Amino acid sequence: MISESSLVFDPTSPSHNVARQAAAPLGSLKGKVVGFIDNSKPNFEHLAADLNALLVSRYGVARVVTHRKRSASMSAGAAVLDDLAKECDLVITGSGD
């Protein structure tokens, strides 16, 4: 188990910057659930769709979960982040344009 911690910066509020224990490396993506947070910028959905297909076909990911934010300027919200943390082994947030 990794005992290191990381400082996580949340640009929505300085009070959310907290030290968190780093997660152990996955080792493999096979059988894992990968999440995407789509920030609603143009073209991110295309990138996420391509990555979804690649992750499943080439790396054996069990499934991909996607949450699309209403806009790039809004946070995903604590409930969404909690759900993704419970459901996913790995979450990727992205940008488009």
DSSP file (Angstrom, degrees, kcal/mol; ACC not computed):
  #  RESIDUE AA STRUCTURE BP1 BP2  ACC     N-H-->O    O-->H-N    N-H-->O    O-->H-N    TCO  KAPPA ALPHA  PHI   PSI    X-CA   Y-CA   Z-CA
    1    1 A M              0   0    0      0, 0.0     2,-0.4     0, 0.0    22,-0.1   0.000 360.0 360.0 360.0 137.2    0.0    0.0    0.0
    2    2 A I        -     0   0    0     20,-0.2    22,-0.1     1,-0.1     0, 0.0  -0.646 360.0-170.0 -81.4 132.3    1.3    3.4   -0.9
    3    3 A S        +     0   0    0     -2,-0.4    -1,-0.1    18,-0.1     2,-0.0   0.356  49.3 112.2-104.7   4.8    1.6    5.8    2.1
    4    4 A E        -     0   0    0     18,-0.1    18,-2.3    17,-0.1     2,-0.3  -0.357  53.5-149.2 -72.5 156.9    2.3    8.9    0.2
    5    5 A S  E     -A   21   0A   0     16,-0.3     2,-0.3    -2,-0.0    16,-0.3  -0.903   4.1-151.7-124.1 159.6   -0.3   11.7    0.1
    6    6 A S  E     -A   20   0A   0     14,-3.2    14,-2.8    -2,-0.3     2,-0.6  -0.943  18.4-123.1-127.9 149.0   -1.0   14.3   -2.6
    7    7 A L  E     -A   19   0A   0     -2,-0.3     2,-0.5    12,-0.2    12,-0.2  -0.844  28.0-156.0 -91.6 121.6   -2.4   17.8   -2.4
    8    8 A V  E     -A   18   0A   0     10,-2.1    10,-0.8    -2,-0.6     2,-0.5  -0.872   3.5-151.3-102.4 124.1   -5.5   17.9   -4.6
    9    9 A F        -     0   0    0     -2,-0.5     8,-0.1     8,-0.2    -2,-0.0  -0.848   8.2-168.0-100.6 126.6   -6.5   21.4   -5.9
   10   10 A D    >   -     0   0    0     -2,-0.5     3,-1.4     3,-0.3     6,-0.3  -0.952   9.6-157.3-109.9 112.0  -10.1   22.1   -6.6
   11   11 A P  T 3  S+     0   0    0      0, 0.0    -1,-0.1     0, 0.0     6,-0.0   0.606  85.1  69.8 -68.6  -9.0  -10.4   25.4   -8.5
   12   12 A T  T 3  S+     0   0    0      1,-0.3     3,-0.1     2,-0.0    63,-0.0   0.721 114.5   4.3 -81.6 -20.1  -13.9   26.0   -7.4
   13   13 A S    X   -     0   0    0     -3,-1.4     3,-1.7     1,-0.1    -3,-0.3  -0.873  54.4-141.4-165.9 129.0  -13.0   26.7   -3.8
   14   14 A P  G >  S+     0   0    0      0, 0.0     3,-1.4     0, 0.0    -1,-0.1   0.783 102.2  67.0 -61.6 -25.2   -9.8   27.1   -1.7
   15   15 A S  G 3  S+     0   0    0      1,-0.3    -3,-0.0    -3,-0.1     0, 0.0   0.634  91.5  62.7 -72.2 -11.2  -11.4   25.3    1.2
   16   16 A H  G <  S+     0   0    0     -3,-1.7     2,-0.9    -6,-0.3    -1,-0.3   0.446  71.5 110.5 -92.4   0.0  -11.5   22.1   -0.9
   17   17 A N    <   +     0   0    0     -3,-1.4     2,-0.3    -4,-0.2    -8,-0.2  -0.657  47.1 158.3 -78.5 109.3   -7.8   21.7   -1.2
   18   18 A V  E     -A    8   0A   0     -2,-0.9   -10,-2.1   -10,-0.8     2,-0.4  -0.936  45.8-110.9-134.2 152.8   -7.0   18.8    1.0
   19   19 A A  E     -A    7   0A   0     -2,-0.3     2,-0.4   -12,-0.2   -12,-0.2  -0.704  40.5-175.7 -81.0 133.2   -4.2   16.2    1.3
   20   20 A R  E     -A    6   0A   0    -14,-2.8   -14,-3.2    -2,-0.4     2,-0.2  -0.964  30.8-104.4-131.5 148.3   -5.3   12.7    0.3
   21   21 A Q  E     -A    5   0A   0     -2,-0.4   -16,-0.3   -16,-0.3     2,-0.1  -0.510  42.7-113.7 -70.2 135.0   -3.7    9.4    0.3
   22   22 A A        -     0   0    0    -18,-2.3   -20,-0.2    -2,-0.2     2,-0.1  -0.433  30.7-116.9 -69.5 141.8   -2.5    8.3   -3.1
   23   23 A A        -     0   0    0     -2,-0.1    -1,-0.1     1,-0.1     3,-0.1  -0.444  32.1-101.2 -75.7 151.9   -4.3    5.3   -4.6
   24   24 A A        -     0   0    0     -2,-0.1    -1,-0.1     1,-0.1     0, 0.0  -0.452  48.0 -93.5 -68.7 146.1   -2.4    2.2   -5.3
   25   25 A P        -     0   0    0      0, 0.0    -1,-0.1     0, 0.0     3,-0.0  -0.290  28.8-131.0 -58.7 146.6   -1.5    1.7   -9.0
   26   26 A L        -     0   0    0      1,-0.1     2,-1.1    -3,-0.1    -2,-0.1   0.834  19.5-156.7 -71.2 -33.3   -4.0   -0.4  -10.9
   27   27 A G  S    S+     0   0    0      2,-0.0     2,-0.3     0, 0.0    -1,-0.1  -0.200  71.6  17.7  83.3 -46.9   -1.5   -2.8  -12.5
   28   28 A S        -     0   0    0     -2,-1.1    32,-0.0     2,-0.1    31,-0.0  -0.985  58.7-143.9-152.4 153.7   -3.9   -3.6  -15.3
   29   29 A L    >   +     0   0    0     -2,-0.3     3,-2.3    30,-0.2    33,-0.4   0.545  62.0 123.9 -93.8 -10.1   -7.1   -2.2  -16.8
   30   30 A K  T 3  S+     0   0    0      1,-0.3    31,-0.3    31,-0.1    30,-0.2  -0.298  85.9   1.0 -58.1 125.1   -8.5   -5.6  -17.5
   31   31 A G  T 3  S+     0   0    0     29,-3.2    -1,-0.3     1,-0.3    30,-0.2   0.462 103.5 130.5  78.5   1.9  -11.9   -6.0  -15.9
   32   32 A K    <   -     0   0    0     -3,-2.3    30,-1.8    28,-0.1    31,-1.1  -0.431  57.7-126.1 -87.2 161.3  -11.8   -2.4  -14.5
   33   33 A V  E     -b   63   0B   0     29,-0.2    56,-2.9    28,-0.2    57,-1.3  -0.943  24.9-162.3-106.8 124.5  -14.5    0.3  -14.7
   34   34 A V  E     -bc  64  90B   0     29,-2.1    31,-2.7    -2,-0.5     2,-0.3  -0.900   2.5-156.8-110.3 134.5  -13.3    3.5  -16.2
   35   35 A G  E     -bc  65  91B   0     55,-3.2    57,-3.1    -2,-0.4     2,-0.4  -0.838   2.9-159.8-110.0 148.6  -15.1    6.8  -15.7
   36   36 A F  E     -bc  66  92B   0     29,-2.6    31,-2.7    -2,-0.3     2,-0.7  -0.990   8.3-154.2-122.7 135.0  -15.0   10.0  -17.8
   37   37 A I  E     -bc  67  93B   0     55,-2.4    57,-1.8    -2,-0.4     2,-0.6  -0.936  17.0-156.3-104.5 108.3  -16.1   13.4  -16.7
   38   38 A D  E     -bc  68  94B   0     29,-2.9    31,-3.3    -2,-0.7    57,-0.1  -0.756   5.5-158.9 -86.8 118.4  -17.1   15.2  -19.9
   39   39 A N        -     0   0    0     -2,-0.6    35,-0.2    55,-0.6    -1,-0.1   0.328  39.7-113.4 -85.3  10.5  -16.8   18.9  -19.3
   40   40 A S        +     0   0    0      1,-0.2    32,-0.2    31,-0.1     3,-0.1   0.579  67.5 143.4  72.6  12.0  -19.1   19.7  -22.2
   41   41 A K    >   -     0   0    0     53,-0.2     3,-1.6     1,-0.1     4,-0.4  -0.539  64.1 -82.3 -77.9 152.2  -16.5   21.4  -24.4
   42   42 A P  T 3  S+     0   0    0      0, 0.0    55,-3.9     0, 0.0    -1,-0.1  -0.245 109.9   9.4 -56.0 136.8  -16.8   20.8  -28.1
   43   43 A N  T 3> S+     0   0    0     53,-0.2     4,-1.7    54,-0.2     3,-0.4   0.246  90.5 108.9  81.4  -8.9  -15.3   17.5  -29.3
   44   44 A F  H <> S+     0   0    0     -3,-1.6     4,-3.0     1,-0.2     5,-0.2   0.901  75.6  58.9 -64.7 -35.9  -14.7   15.8  -26.0
   45   45 A E  H  > S+     0   0    0     -4,-0.4     4,-2.0     1,-0.2    -1,-0.2   0.843 104.5  51.5 -60.9 -31.5  -17.5   13.4  -26.6
   46   46 A H  H  > S+     0   0    0     -3,-0.4     4,-2.2     2,-0.2    -1,-0.2   0.917 111.2  46.3 -69.6 -43.7  -15.7   12.2  -29.7
   47   47 A L  H  X S+     0   0    0     -4,-1.7     4,-2.7     1,-0.2     5,-0.2   0.923 113.2  49.7 -62.4 -45.3  -12.4   11.7  -27.8
   48   48 A A  H  X S+     0   0    0     -4,-3.0     4,-2.6     1,-0.2    -2,-0.2   0.889 110.0  50.9 -63.5 -39.4  -14.3    9.8  -25.0
   49   49 A A  H  X S+     0   0    0     -4,-2.0     4,-2.1    -5,-0.2    -1,-0.2   0.919 112.3  46.2 -64.5 -43.3  -16.1    7.6  -27.5
   50   50 A D  H  X S+     0   0    0     -4,-2.2     4,-2.2     2,-0.2    -2,-0.2   0.921 114.4  47.3 -64.9 -43.9  -12.9    6.6  -29.2
   51   51 A L  H  X S+     0   0    0     -4,-2.7     4,-3.2     2,-0.2     5,-0.2   0.884 108.5  56.5 -64.8 -37.8  -11.1    6.0  -25.9
   52   52 A N  H  X S+     0   0    0     -4,-2.6     4,-2.1    -5,-0.2     5,-0.2   0.953 109.7  44.5 -55.9 -52.5  -14.1    4.0  -24.7
   53   53 A A  H  X S+     0   0    0     -4,-2.1     4,-2.7     1,-0.2     5,-0.3   0.903 115.9  47.6 -61.1 -42.8  -13.8    1.6  -27.7
   54   54 A L  H  X>S+     0   0    0     -4,-2.2     4,-2.5     2,-0.2     5,-0.9   0.912 110.5  51.0 -65.8 -44.3  -10.0    1.4  -27.4
   55   55 A L  H  X5S+     0   0    0     -4,-3.2     6,-2.2     3,-0.2     4,-0.7   0.890 116.4  41.0 -62.3 -39.7  -10.1    0.7  -23.6
   56   56 A V  H  X5S+     0   0    0     -4,-2.1     4,-0.8    -5,-0.2    -2,-0.2   0.940 122.2  38.0 -74.1 -48.4  -12.6   -2.1  -24.0
   57   57 A S  H  <5S+     0   0    0     -4,-2.7    -3,-0.2    -5,-0.2    -2,-0.2   0.900 129.4  26.2 -74.7 -40.9  -11.2   -3.7  -27.1
   58   58 A R  H  <5S+     0   0    0     -4,-2.5    -3,-0.2    -5,-0.3    -1,-0.1   0.812 131.5  31.1 -94.1 -32.1   -7.4   -3.4  -26.5
   59   59 A Y  H  <<S-     0   0    0     -5,-0.9   -30,-0.2    -4,-0.7    -3,-0.2   0.421  98.3-119.0-113.6   0.7   -7.1   -3.3  -22.7
   60   60 A G     <  +     0   0    0     -4,-0.8   -29,-3.2    -6,-0.2    -4,-0.2   0.724  43.1 175.3  73.4  22.1  -10.1   -5.4  -21.5
   61   61 A V        -     0   0    0     -6,-2.2    -1,-0.2   -31,-0.3   -28,-0.2  -0.404  28.8-141.0 -60.4 134.8  -11.9   -2.7  -19.6
   62   62 A A  S    S-     0   0    0    -30,-1.8     2,-0.3   -33,-0.4   -29,-0.2   0.914  70.5 -27.3 -67.6 -43.8  -15.2   -4.1  -18.3
   63   63 A R  E     -b   33   0B   0    -31,-1.1   -29,-2.1     2,-0.0     2,-0.4  -0.983  53.9-127.0-166.2 164.4  -17.2   -0.9  -19.0
   64   64 A V  E     -b   34   0B   0     -2,-0.3     2,-0.4   -31,-0.2   -29,-0.2  -0.973  15.8-159.3-122.9 133.0  -16.9    2.8  -19.2
   65   65 A V  E     -b   35   0B   0    -31,-2.7   -29,-2.6    -2,-0.4     2,-0.4  -0.925   9.9-165.2-110.6 134.1  -19.1    5.3  -17.3
   66   66 A T  E     -b   36   0B   0     -2,-0.4     2,-0.5   -31,-0.2   -29,-0.2  -0.978  10.1-171.6-124.9 133.0  -19.5    8.8  -18.6
   67   67 A H  E     -b   37   0B   0    -31,-2.7   -29,-2.9    -2,-0.4     2,-0.6  -0.989  12.8-155.1-118.3 123.6  -20.9   11.9  -16.8
   68   68 A R  E     -b   38   0B   0     -2,-0.5   -29,-0.2   -31,-0.2     2,-0.1  -0.873  11.4-140.2-101.4 121.7  -21.4   15.0  -18.9
   69   69 A K        -     0   0    0    -31,-3.3     3,-0.1    -2,-0.6     7,-0.1  -0.388  19.2-120.4 -72.8 156.8  -21.4   18.3  -17.0
   70   70 A R  S    S-     0   0    0      5,-0.2     2,-0.3     1,-0.2    -1,-0.1   0.845  91.3  -6.2 -66.8 -33.8  -23.9   21.0  -18.0
   71   71 A S    >   -     0   0    0      4,-0.1     3,-1.2     3,-0.1    -1,-0.2  -0.985  68.1-111.3-156.9 161.1  -21.0   23.4  -18.8
   72   72 A A  T 3  S+     0   0    0     -2,-0.3   -32,-0.1     1,-0.2   -31,-0.1   0.767 114.6  57.8 -66.1 -25.5  -17.3   23.6  -18.6
   73   73 A S  T 3  S+     0   0    0      2,-0.1     2,-0.3   -34,-0.0    -1,-0.2   0.561  93.8  80.3 -84.7  -7.5  -17.5   26.3  -15.9
   74   74 A M  S <  S-     0   0    0     -3,-1.2    -3,-0.1   -35,-0.2     2,-0.1  -0.749  80.4-120.4-100.4 146.4  -19.6   24.2  -13.5
   75   75 A S        -     0   0    0     -2,-0.3    -5,-0.2     1,-0.1    -4,-0.1  -0.363  24.3-116.1 -75.5 164.1  -18.1   21.6  -11.2
   76   76 A A        -     0   0    0      1,-0.1     4,-0.4    -7,-0.1    -1,-0.1   0.728  57.3-119.2 -72.9 -21.0  -19.3   18.0  -11.4
   77   77 A G     >  -     0   0    0      3,-0.1     4,-2.3     2,-0.1     5,-0.2   0.219  16.4 -93.4  92.2 145.0  -20.8   18.2   -8.0
   78   78 A A  H  > S+     0   0    0      1,-0.2     4,-2.6     2,-0.2     5,-0.2   0.871 122.4  53.5 -61.3 -40.3  -20.0   16.2   -4.8
   79   79 A A  H  > S+     0   0    0      2,-0.2     4,-2.4     1,-0.2    -1,-0.2   0.905 110.5  47.1 -64.2 -41.1  -22.7   13.6   -5.4
   80   80 A V  H  > S+     0   0    0     -4,-0.4     4,-2.7     2,-0.2     5,-0.2   0.927 113.2  48.4 -64.8 -45.5  -21.4   12.9   -8.9
   81   81 A L  H  X S+     0   0    0     -4,-2.3     4,-2.4     1,-0.2    -2,-0.2   0.900 111.7  49.8 -62.8 -40.5  -17.8   12.6   -7.7
   82   82 A D  H  X S+     0   0    0     -4,-2.6     4,-1.9     2,-0.2    -1,-0.2   0.923 111.4  48.8 -63.0 -44.2  -18.9   10.3   -4.9
   83   83 A D  H  X S+     0   0    0     -4,-2.4     4,-2.2     1,-0.2     5,-0.2   0.924 112.9  47.1 -61.7 -45.0  -20.8    8.1   -7.3
   84   84 A L  H  X S+     0   0    0     -4,-2.7     4,-2.7     1,-0.2    -1,-0.2   0.895 110.2  53.2 -64.2 -39.3  -17.9    7.9   -9.7
   85   85 A A  H  < S+     0   0    0     -4,-2.4    -1,-0.2    -5,-0.2    -2,-0.2   0.869 113.4  43.4 -63.8 -36.2  -15.5    7.1   -6.9
   86   86 A K  H  < S+     0   0    0     -4,-1.9    -1,-0.2    -5,-0.2    -2,-0.2   0.855 122.6  36.9 -75.2 -36.1  -17.7    4.3   -5.7
   87   87 A E  H  < S+     0   0    0     -4,-2.2     2,-0.3    -5,-0.2    -2,-0.2   0.772 109.2  63.2 -90.3 -28.6  -18.4    2.9   -9.2
   88   88 A C     <  -     0   0    0     -4,-2.7   -54,-0.2    -5,-0.2     3,-0.1  -0.720  52.4-158.6-109.8 149.2  -15.1    3.4  -11.0
   89   89 A D  S    S+     0   0    0    -56,-2.9     2,-0.3     1,-0.3   -55,-0.2   0.683  92.2  15.8 -86.2 -23.3  -11.5    2.1  -10.6
   90   90 A L  E     -c   34   0B   0    -57,-1.3   -55,-3.2    -6,-0.1     2,-0.4  -0.983  67.4-160.7-152.2 135.9  -10.2    5.1  -12.6
   91   91 A V  E     -c   35   0B   0     -2,-0.3     2,-0.5   -57,-0.2   -55,-0.2  -0.989   4.4-165.3-126.0 133.0  -11.7    8.4  -13.6
   92   92 A I  E     -c   36   0B   0    -57,-3.1   -55,-2.4    -2,-0.4     2,-0.4  -0.959   2.8-162.0-116.2 128.7  -10.5   10.6  -16.4
   93   93 A T  E     -c   37   0B   0     -2,-0.5     2,-0.3   -57,-0.2   -55,-0.2  -0.887  21.7-176.7-107.9 144.6  -11.6   14.2  -16.7
   94   94 A G  E     -c   38   0B   0    -57,-1.8   -55,-0.6    -2,-0.4     2,-0.3  -0.818  24.9-143.1-141.9 175.5  -11.1   15.9  -20.0
   95   95 A S        -     0   0    0     -2,-0.3     2,-0.1   -57,-0.1   -55,-0.0  -0.914  15.7-175.7-134.1 157.6  -11.2   18.9  -22.3
   96   96 A G              0   0    0     -2,-0.3   -53,-0.2     1,-0.1    -1,-0.0  -0.280 360.0 360.0-128.4-144.1  -12.1   19.3  -25.9
   97   97 A D              0   0    0    -55,-3.9   -54,-0.2    -2,-0.1    -1,-0.1   0.285 360.0 360.0 108.2 360.0  -12.1   22.1  -28.5
